[in-house]
Amino acid sequence: EHRLGSDGLAVRDGKPLTIYSGGFFFPAAGDRRPPSEQEIHRVPNCRLRGKPCLRGDRLYVSDRASGDLNLVDVSDVAHPKLLEHLNLPGNPGRVVLHDGKLVVPGGYEGLWVERRAGGAGRDSVPHAE
């Protein structure tokens, strides 16, 4: 047996999504192949690691160890696109969306809340509240 989702799982269209080996994949129910034999979707110039959160066609992946928060467009799963990469101080936890804004627990740095609704962009960099 293979351990999946050690960083957590997200769900898209009823299918689980897990982060693995710098990318992501959708493990199928009953598929006993190891993750290394699955179709891993990779984001150009970005190594995904951390906890995934999916909202629509946007995948948010936060990594406590590095402080990285990546926002990825997965509307075309075969060709995911990095929309934004942030390196936050502290240890960002799993991203939550509230009233259309990113909310990220930041460990000792406090709670990071996006300044405006609507997603990526330099004006949307989370700030401590």
Secondary structure, DSSP 8 states (H G I E B T S, - for coil): -----TT-EEEETTEEEEEETBEEE---TT--S-GGGS--B-BTTB-B-SEEEEETTEEEEE-TTT-EEEEEE-SSTTS-EEEEEEE-SS-----EEETTEEEEE-GGG-EEE-SSSSS-SGGG--EE-
